[in-house]
Amino acid sequence: MGGEEQKYIAEAFETNWIAPLGPNVEGFERELAEYVGVQGALALSSGTAAIHLALRLLDVGADDIVFCSSLTFVASANPVLYQGATPVFIDSEPNTWNMSPAALERAMQDAEAAGTLPKAVIIVNLYGQSANMEPLLAICDRYGVPVIEDAAESLGAAYKGKSSGTFGRFGIYSFNGNKIISTSGGGMLVSDDIEALEKARFWSTQSRDQARHYQHSELGYNYRMSNILAGVGRGQLRVLDNRIQARRAVFDRYVSALADVPGFAFMPEAEEGYTTRWLTALTVDERVTGISAVQIVDALAEENIEARPVWKPLHLQPLFTGCSYYPHTENRSVSDELFVNGLCLPSGSSLTVEEQERVIAGVKRAIQVVCEK
């Protein structure tokens, strides 16, 4: 926590605004929208809820197709299933680790030829970095397909000076406990389409009609954020820029200590982007290092240090068996390579220099042990 959260929580208690309504909810929506530069925002119970409502706003339903980044957490695609639609997964590109324009173009060509263009494309911004939005948007515009930008991991990042999450018809953010700022659980749907946001607001409060009694003419959801958690979010938003600087400093220290290790390659920063470095991610070439990414994760675990592999691509998940997948090129799947070779090191904003040095030492010991064998 940054320190100001308690002020907003106390105000919620003092005014008895506890439910999913109140000044903190309105304030959080307004302040987040101002921060990223959009016309409106809707505070929700999760980023997943935001994706779900965005899909419904785009009239995604049974038998529809939705294209989605493959290298991401399952929450990016689960709402496609909620709507009875079918996901088609698109590979990453090497320069950003995000959606490959080349793969997206091939998928669009095939879909147009088959008469099955997608109802939407969910572009995910991975590990604090925006996707290469310009060519991706150009492709989607050419085929008339709207974009949902999943910026759950990239609040505070930018692409060509514009905030991550503000390029698509709708953008979503997550405030889960592991994100760069947190409300413990929560999300936000953002857009310049105020009318659409108001419709989503209606759905998010169980679609209660304007009537004296409880009346419901449309399917609704219990998706709104509480006034207390919105107060936490308002306090967190005030330290977001500091958190970004802290994460980037963590990344820079890792690079300074480990970039010269043969076979190590850190997640690149896109030439026209600004990443928050939400997580420090890198790849390990076992052919060069003699040790795999998984072995490093295991070695660190033995020292009570938690590192993790990168996301397992969704096209490899049992849940999505049978779904189509378009690799970066016909002979190369970048997300498969990243899954095998990638790992994420401890990257919290509160990570001390001493703690980070312990992580670095653990990585070096793991390599040394393998070399000695």
Salt bridges, closest charged atoms under 4 A:
GLU4 OE1 - LYS7 NZ 3.60
GLU29 OE2 - ARG201 NH1 3.29
GLU29 OE2 - ARG224 NH1 3.08
GLU31 OE2 - ARG30 NH2 3.92
GLU31 OE2 - ARG234 NH2 2.62
GLU31 OE1 - ARG238 NH1 3.15
ASP59 OD2 - LYS119 NZ 3.94
ASP64 OD2 - LYS119 NZ 3.08
GLU105 OE1 - ARG142 NH2 2.25
GLU134 OE1 - LYS160 NZ 2.86
GLU198 OE2 - ARG201 NE 3.25
GLU218 OE1 - ARG56 NH2 3.89
GLU218 OE2 - LYS199 NZ 2.64
GLU269 OE2 - ARG248 NH1 2.90
GLU272 OE1 - LYS160 NZ 3.67
ASP285 OD1 - ARG287 NE 3.05
GLU303 OE1 - ARG365 NH2 2.53
GLU306 OE2 - ARG308 NH2 3.04
ASP336 OD1 - HIS315 NE2 2.81
GLU337 OE2 - ARG332 NE 3.00
